Amino acid sequence: MLTREGVFEATEAGKLEFTRYLGNHSKSIFTILANVAEEGFHIETIPFLRGEDRRSIITRKLGQQFFNASLTTSVSLGHEKSRRRNERIMLAALTNNEAFSPWLTALASAETALTGIYSLPLLSPLLLRKLGVVDERCLLLTIQDQSIRQTYVEKGELHFSRLTHLPNNSMDSIAQTFSSEARKLQQYLVSQRLLGRQQPIRAYLLVHANARTTVESRCVNSETLSFVILDIEDCARICHLKTPPTDIRCETLVLHLLATDPPRTQFASAQQRHHYHLWRIRSVLRNMGAAVLLGCLLWSGKQFYDAYRLSRETEMIHAETALARQRYDHMIRTFPAIPTSTETLRRVIDRYLELEKGNTSPADLFREISQALQGDSSVELDSIEWKVAVHASREAATAGAQHTPSVDSELAVVRGTLRPGPDSHPRQILAVFNRLVDALKHHPKLQVEVLQQPFDVASGKSLKGGDAAVDDLQPRVFKLQIRRAID
């Protein structure tokens, strides 16, 4: 909704009041809409260019056409269909620098954000598009303040505009001015060869419903000029203006269009819009900060919800654990008493599991002893005492902790008898025994230790091959200890 906040006269008092107004609204953004007679329009043709080259030639053309004007702009009118594809542009300028200088100086001193400087003709093509006017060439006549604006639009682009002051505010005078100024503008366009001499054109008049009858009586159609009256209230409704104008003047409608859909073309320079660019950067940074803050709040909310949910789950698990412990204790009390302590039972079970895990069996060691005895019938085994050797870790012994020893080897104590033949002598019997020991030692995993020799071979006694004593022909007993490492 548009509201009028202040009116400032073009006097020193008005300028001072405007400066105070800017100080009270330093955070606001401002847009200037000018409706002045001191403006110029010129159509030029430039080569087909892009980028910096195009901007340079347009700047040079503006300087040549409007030498002293500081508020200039250009509007592209499209490219010609010839082989060179030259571009037609309309050069426009607000030529009265003194009329704008005090207000722009006040805006620059207050460092306010100026979005741009627009003129009412720049909004005329936008208004016609909003109203659905599709004529290739047409005129638009509107009333603002004490003046009537006549604008020529071709193919949806502004080509020319002029401002005429009204002699008085009577409805009959306004209607007469509509008719005369439309015909004058048509004649000017014909003289500038923008229209053909007998080319018809339609003029759209923006008036209030109260003035419709008076305007229709004054604006009579001719062969080359016809009039179409547009109700300003209907136009306001089409443009979504909630507070339609109450009279024939259309300042409110044009300002609404400028606020909701400003045209890309405007007269302010980059330096004059510097604070507006800073405002946009700050706005983007604030929006990004707000988005990041919102994201952090959402993330923290999710984390809080997850923590609350985990806390509830933890409480439920604790409750279930306490209930399970109570049931377990109740079941334990129904069991008969164990004759030993729980710790001893645990050690026994751990020992059993360790032995079960080791899977130690004497079969491999017995097989290797059997292979060593093959081919010698004079050796008979009386018994084999098999057992496993355990190894306790030094760390466990040092710490004094309960540790189950690990099985690292197996032992076999072999007792046997050597039964010599009738022609055997002690050296032969001893050679048989040595072959048995060597056969066992030949295996890399076996460690053989002689616990009892078949003969007493101490250094103090002699062994003679010719002795044939009866004792030498008796069976000889031996004893071996065999250790086998377990992988």
Legacy VTK file of the C-alpha trace (Angstrom):
# vtk DataFile Version 3.0
C-alpha trace
ASCII
DATASET POLYDATA
POINTS 487 float
0.000 0.000 0.000
1.348 3.408 -1.004
1.273 6.225 1.530
2.526 9.793 1.232
5.123 10.510 3.941
6.137 14.015 2.960
6.136 16.775 0.380
9.291 18.873 -0.071
9.295 22.112 -2.033
12.211 23.057 -4.282
13.323 25.757 -1.840
16.053 25.976 0.757
13.559 25.186 3.504
12.243 22.228 1.543
15.754 20.919 0.908
16.632 21.254 4.585
13.469 19.410 5.569
14.349 16.681 3.050
17.808 16.327 4.617
16.243 15.852 8.060
13.849 13.305 6.577
16.785 11.303 5.193
18.469 11.364 8.600
15.348 9.896 10.204
15.156 7.149 7.554
18.818 6.247 7.111
18.050 2.518 6.926
15.508 2.882 4.111
16.100 2.519 0.382
15.005 5.248 -2.042
13.913 5.345 -5.670
13.468 8.545 -7.702
10.699 8.814 -10.303
11.072 11.965 -12.408
8.397 13.625 -14.521
10.086 16.649 -16.087
9.916 18.396 -19.404
13.710 18.745 -19.694
14.433 15.359 -21.254
15.827 14.221 -24.554
15.327 11.156 -26.774
17.405 10.217 -29.792
17.515 7.027 -31.856
20.906 5.857 -33.119
22.219 2.864 -35.057
25.445 1.193 -33.921
27.353 -1.820 -35.283
26.723 -5.282 -33.957
28.910 -5.385 -30.821
29.055 -7.128 -27.453
30.503 -6.494 -24.009
32.863 -3.641 -23.314
33.006 -2.493 -26.952
29.233 -1.969 -26.995
29.283 -0.084 -23.686
32.104 2.149 -24.921
30.374 3.179 -28.116
27.064 3.813 -26.302
28.878 5.989 -23.738
30.515 7.936 -26.563
27.193 8.412 -28.362
25.548 9.656 -25.144
28.373 12.140 -24.618
28.022 13.423 -28.144
24.237 13.729 -28.070
23.823 15.026 -24.483
27.043 16.856 -23.766
26.313 18.321 -20.331
23.782 15.789 -19.070
24.894 13.591 -16.167
21.755 11.429 -16.012
21.709 9.383 -19.211
20.685 5.899 -20.290
20.024 3.803 -23.384
17.368 1.323 -24.467
17.956 -1.349 -27.091
15.335 -1.347 -29.862
16.520 -4.583 -31.446
18.742 -5.517 -34.360
18.118 -4.849 -38.002
17.486 -7.818 -40.247
20.116 -6.734 -42.761
23.327 -8.619 -43.297
25.309 -6.424 -40.911
22.720 -6.786 -38.113
23.196 -3.255 -36.845
21.547 -2.465 -33.504
19.058 0.367 -33.031
19.231 2.035 -29.630
17.334 4.909 -28.083
19.497 7.385 -26.169
17.687 9.201 -23.350
18.749 11.860 -20.862
17.396 14.119 -18.143
19.004 17.317 -19.323
18.307 19.659 -16.385
21.151 18.767 -13.991
20.370 21.658 -11.654
16.901 20.300 -10.914
18.316 17.031 -9.576
21.641 18.139 -8.102
20.403 19.326 -4.636
18.366 16.181 -4.021
21.131 13.825 -5.200
23.668 15.702 -3.073
21.451 15.275 -0.006
21.092 11.556 -0.721
24.854 11.145 -1.160
25.629 13.104 2.038
23.213 10.950 4.049
24.764 7.787 2.496
21.319 6.437 1.719
20.685 3.514 -0.618
19.479 4.814 -4.001
18.114 2.010 -6.178
17.888 4.162 -9.296
16.500 7.227 -11.049
13.589 6.523 -13.376
11.472 8.702 -15.589
7.786 8.235 -16.214
8.241 7.404 -19.950
10.354 4.378 -19.005
7.311 2.907 -17.227
4.865 3.473 -20.106
5.744 0.262 -22.038
5.421 -1.727 -18.806
1.966 -0.237 -18.143
0.778 -1.108 -21.656
2.019 -4.697 -21.279
0.211 -4.997 -17.939
-3.002 -3.751 -19.595
-2.663 -6.206 -22.481
-2.156 -3.636 -25.251
-0.498 -5.432 -28.184
-0.527 -2.679 -30.839
2.661 -2.463 -32.873
2.537 1.345 -32.627
0.455 3.374 -30.212
0.302 6.524 -28.097
-0.259 6.650 -24.340
-1.589 9.846 -22.734
-1.738 10.213 -18.932
-2.287 13.020 -16.429
0.207 13.721 -13.601
0.303 16.803 -11.385
-0.425 19.786 -13.674
0.810 18.151 -16.860
-0.117 15.642 -19.521
2.404 13.022 -20.631
2.364 11.782 -24.244
4.451 8.704 -25.016
5.048 6.924 -28.319
5.634 3.149 -28.019
6.658 0.946 -30.939
6.880 -2.841 -30.697
6.721 -2.638 -26.923
9.653 -0.215 -26.588
9.775 3.499 -25.812
10.705 5.688 -28.779
9.660 9.184 -27.781
7.875 11.124 -25.038
6.983 14.728 -24.310
5.378 16.665 -21.451
2.791 19.442 -21.773
1.569 21.594 -18.901
-2.187 21.900 -18.423
-3.632 25.420 -18.590
-6.228 24.616 -15.874
-7.733 21.637 -14.068
-11.221 21.754 -15.560
-12.381 18.482 -17.083
-13.335 20.164 -20.352
-9.872 21.707 -20.651
-8.216 18.352 -19.916
-10.338 16.611 -22.565
-9.504 19.286 -25.132
-5.813 18.993 -24.299
-5.967 15.221 -24.793
-7.314 15.671 -28.303
-5.005 18.498 -29.408
-1.804 17.041 -27.937
-2.430 13.607 -29.446
-2.790 15.170 -32.907
0.329 17.307 -32.400
2.367 14.274 -31.379
1.117 12.360 -34.431
2.189 15.172 -36.724
5.608 15.329 -35.044
6.147 11.589 -35.487
5.212 11.930 -39.189
7.679 14.771 -39.604
10.406 12.685 -37.979
9.510 9.797 -40.301
8.692 7.577 -37.347
5.168 7.228 -38.820
3.888 7.172 -42.369
1.849 10.155 -43.548
-1.366 8.154 -43.861
-0.456 5.479 -41.350
-3.194 5.007 -38.730
-2.339 4.948 -35.048
-4.336 4.437 -31.852
-4.059 6.715 -28.779
-4.853 5.248 -25.334
-6.194 7.740 -22.797
-5.998 6.896 -19.097
-8.955 8.669 -17.443
-11.328 8.273 -14.519
-14.856 6.994 -15.041
-16.252 10.395 -14.017
-14.471 12.081 -16.935
-15.232 9.463 -19.556
-18.207 11.246 -21.111
-16.420 14.596 -21.377
-13.278 13.049 -22.900
-15.263 11.010 -25.431
-17.065 14.194 -26.600
-13.767 16.010 -27.276
-11.646 13.177 -28.625
-13.171 12.375 -32.001
-11.645 9.672 -34.176
-10.182 10.481 -37.579
-8.832 8.407 -40.461
-5.313 8.305 -39.061
-5.923 8.756 -35.317
-8.363 6.856 -33.118
-8.874 7.130 -29.370
-9.334 4.358 -26.799
-10.367 5.352 -23.285
-9.010 3.218 -20.410
-10.718 3.381 -17.026
-8.031 4.141 -14.445
-9.827 2.057 -11.793
-9.891 -0.983 -14.084
-6.190 -0.452 -14.828
-5.432 -0.273 -11.097
-7.294 -3.552 -10.530
-5.388 -5.263 -13.374
-2.076 -4.041 -11.909
-3.139 -5.305 -8.427
-3.196 -1.841 -6.860
-5.317 -2.130 -3.704
-6.032 1.600 -3.419
-7.200 2.800 -6.867
-6.847 6.501 -7.769
-9.802 8.688 -6.901
-9.305 11.124 -9.791
-7.853 11.276 -13.290
-4.231 11.532 -12.114
-2.202 8.318 -12.288
0.824 8.994 -10.006
-0.301 6.241 -7.606
-0.602 3.670 -10.390
2.810 4.495 -11.853
4.493 4.428 -8.436
2.922 1.033 -7.764
4.392 -0.324 -11.002
7.784 1.129 -10.070
7.674 -0.530 -6.641
6.503 -3.954 -7.834
8.207 -4.328 -11.233
10.871 -1.656 -11.874
12.327 -1.550 -15.410
15.958 -2.507 -15.956
16.771 0.840 -17.571
17.384 3.811 -15.263
19.476 7.008 -15.220
21.586 6.737 -12.037
25.304 5.986 -12.374
27.148 3.215 -10.528
28.673 5.776 -8.149
25.251 7.153 -7.244
24.025 3.599 -6.538
27.123 2.659 -4.516
25.358 2.605 -1.151
22.528 0.582 -2.662
25.012 -2.068 -3.780
26.439 -2.123 -0.247
22.912 -2.482 1.097
22.315 -5.461 -1.184
25.545 -7.111 -0.036
24.606 -6.559 3.598
21.147 -7.901 2.889
22.583 -11.039 1.290
24.959 -11.539 4.213
22.125 -11.062 6.703
19.946 -13.511 4.836
22.780 -16.024 4.688
23.421 -15.528 8.401
19.736 -15.993 9.134
19.685 -19.149 7.021
22.765 -20.503 8.798
21.258 -19.616 12.179
18.015 -21.320 11.230
19.951 -24.378 10.076
21.891 -24.439 13.354
18.669 -24.131 15.338
17.103 -26.980 13.392
20.216 -29.095 13.831
20.399 -28.339 17.559
16.700 -29.160 17.853
17.291 -32.495 16.159
20.264 -33.182 18.441
18.164 -32.296 21.479
15.407 -34.611 20.309
17.908 -37.434 19.657
19.456 -36.927 23.094
16.008 -36.991 24.708
15.080 -40.144 22.786
18.369 -41.860 23.742
17.840 -40.853 27.354
14.408 -42.453 27.334
15.785 -45.581 25.695
18.585 -45.726 28.273
16.092 -45.492 31.106
14.024 -48.284 29.564
17.136 -50.462 29.159
18.154 -49.833 32.781
14.657 -50.786 33.916
14.720 -53.944 31.803
18.213 -54.787 33.105
17.112 -54.394 36.719
14.082 -56.579 36.074
16.236 -59.233 34.355
18.710 -59.163 37.261
15.885 -59.693 39.740
14.612 -62.662 37.740
18.126 -64.088 37.500
18.694 -63.763 41.245
15.361 -65.412 41.872
16.306 -68.302 39.572
19.753 -68.639 41.216
18.153 -68.997 44.621
16.142 -71.972 43.343
19.296 -73.901 42.258
20.966 -76.441 44.604
24.179 -75.399 46.322
27.449 -75.971 44.406
30.155 -77.871 46.371
32.841 -75.465 45.283
33.163 -71.738 44.840
32.082 -69.907 41.698
35.648 -68.735 41.078
37.034 -72.263 41.166
34.306 -73.493 38.865
35.089 -70.682 36.463
38.782 -71.604 36.418
37.966 -75.250 35.747
35.684 -74.363 32.895
38.270 -71.977 31.453
40.894 -74.731 31.697
38.594 -77.168 29.959
37.873 -74.700 27.185
41.588 -74.064 26.751
42.311 -77.792 26.442
39.367 -78.237 24.124
40.616 -75.358 22.031
44.122 -76.827 21.879
42.728 -80.193 20.591
45.955 -82.032 21.704
46.182 -85.781 20.904
49.113 -88.280 21.225
48.321 -89.813 17.809
50.929 -87.786 15.903
53.708 -88.518 18.412
52.841 -92.221 18.526
52.921 -92.342 14.722
56.427 -90.844 14.627
57.688 -93.334 17.278
56.163 -96.158 15.264
57.960 -95.041 12.108
61.277 -95.023 13.991
60.719 -98.660 15.139
59.967 -100.048 11.674
62.444 -102.649 10.399
63.952 -103.583 13.787
62.305 -106.565 15.530
64.729 -106.631 18.438
63.183 -103.546 20.012
60.039 -104.009 22.073
58.105 -101.206 23.789
56.899 -101.878 27.280
55.039 -98.607 27.946
54.550 -95.042 26.754
53.669 -92.383 29.319
52.185 -89.393 27.422
51.419 -85.971 28.827
51.266 -82.324 27.686
53.545 -79.526 28.876
51.991 -76.122 29.679
53.556 -72.664 29.614
52.312 -69.793 31.797
52.975 -66.233 30.589
55.423 -64.187 32.595
53.108 -61.165 32.540
50.286 -63.127 34.125
52.636 -64.543 36.790
53.993 -61.076 37.552
50.553 -59.501 37.842
49.303 -62.362 39.972
46.175 -62.608 37.842
44.249 -65.800 37.227
45.513 -67.044 33.852
44.991 -70.338 32.121
48.350 -71.770 30.892
48.638 -72.568 27.207
49.727 -75.942 25.814
53.010 -75.596 23.901
54.450 -79.175 23.755
53.751 -82.822 24.517
56.019 -85.358 26.344
56.295 -89.113 25.991
58.421 -91.274 28.352
59.108 -94.484 26.406
60.185 -97.657 28.242
61.385 -100.587 26.125
63.486 -103.719 25.942
66.212 -104.780 23.540
66.172 -108.583 22.991
69.467 -109.627 21.389
69.890 -112.741 19.311
72.047 -115.726 20.320
75.041 -114.456 18.368
74.723 -110.812 19.428
77.301 -109.061 21.437
76.977 -105.781 23.443
78.245 -103.498 20.705
75.581 -104.761 18.301
72.869 -104.243 20.885
74.129 -100.723 21.570
74.204 -99.983 17.818
70.524 -100.957 17.529
69.662 -98.595 20.370
71.628 -95.743 18.801
69.842 -96.258 15.480
66.521 -95.935 17.295
67.613 -92.691 18.966
68.980 -91.266 15.702
65.768 -92.114 13.875
63.776 -90.221 16.474
66.170 -87.247 16.454
65.977 -87.086 12.669
62.494 -85.612 12.973
62.839 -81.752 13.323
60.023 -81.400 15.904
61.270 -84.086 18.261
63.719 -83.605 21.089
65.058 -86.938 22.441
66.669 -87.360 25.835
68.086 -90.757 26.991
67.015 -91.415 30.554
68.399 -95.002 30.758
70.955 -96.724 28.514
70.667 -100.456 27.743
74.275 -100.823 29.002
76.285 -98.972 31.550
78.698 -97.083 29.288
80.369 -94.996 31.941
83.993 -94.025 31.271
85.282 -96.245 34.036
84.068 -99.465 32.411
85.122 -101.189 29.168
82.893 -102.842 26.606
84.455 -105.870 24.836
83.066 -107.458 21.728
84.422 -110.906 22.597
82.765 -111.181 25.963
80.123 -113.837 26.028
78.970 -113.643 29.545
75.502 -114.880 30.263
74.404 -111.426 31.502
75.112 -109.900 28.095
72.559 -112.189 26.435
69.745 -111.098 28.765
67.119 -108.450 27.550
68.304 -104.920 28.010
65.958 -102.206 29.325
66.107 -98.599 28.112
64.161 -95.425 28.847
63.701 -92.339 26.559
61.988 -88.961 26.990
60.617 -87.506 23.752
59.370 -83.888 23.563
57.352 -82.688 20.580
56.567 -79.032 20.024
52.931 -78.175 19.215
52.331 -75.460 16.583
LINES 1 488
487 0 1 2 3 4 5 6 7 8 9 10 11 12 13 14 15 16 17 18 19 20 21 22 23 24 25 26 27 28 29 30 31 32 33 34 35 36 37 38 39 40 41 42 43 44 45 46 47 48 49 50 51 52 53 54 55 56 57 58 59 60 61 62 63 64 65 66 67 68 69 70 71 72 73 74 75 76 77 78 79 80 81 82 83 84 85 86 87 88 89 90 91 92 93 94 95 96 97 98 99 100 101 102 103 104 105 106 107 108 109 110 111 112 113 114 115 116 117 118 119 120 121 122 123 124 125 126 127 128 129 130 131 132 133 134 135 136 137 138 139 140 141 142 143 144 145 146 147 148 149 150 151 152 153 154 155 156 157 158 159 160 161 162 163 164 165 166 167 168 169 170 171 172 173 174 175 176 177 178 179 180 181 182 183 184 185 186 187 188 189 190 191 192 193 194 195 196 197 198 199 200 201 202 203 204 205 206 207 208 209 210 211 212 213 214 215 216 217 218 219 220 221 222 223 224 225 226 227 228 229 230 231 232 233 234 235 236 237 238 239 240 241 242 243 244 245 246 247 248 249 250 251 252 253 254 255 256 257 258 259 260 261 262 263 264 265 266 267 268 269 270 271 272 273 274 275 276 277 278 279 280 281 282 283 284 285 286 287 288 289 290 291 292 293 294 295 296 297 298 299 300 301 302 303 304 305 306 307 308 309 310 311 312 313 314 315 316 317 318 319 320 321 322 323 324 325 326 327 328 329 330 331 332 333 334 335 336 337 338 339 340 341 342 343 344 345 346 347 348 349 350 351 352 353 354 355 356 357 358 359 360 361 362 363 364 365 366 367 368 369 370 371 372 373 374 375 376 377 378 379 380 381 382 383 384 385 386 387 388 389 390 391 392 393 394 395 396 397 398 399 400 401 402 403 404 405 406 407 408 409 410 411 412 413 414 415 416 417 418 419 420 421 422 423 424 425 426 427 428 429 430 431 432 433 434 435 436 437 438 439 440 441 442 443 444 445 446 447 448 449 450 451 452 453 454 455 456 457 458 459 460 461 462 463 464 465 466 467 468 469 470 471 472 473 474 475 476 477 478 479 480 481 482 483 484 485 486
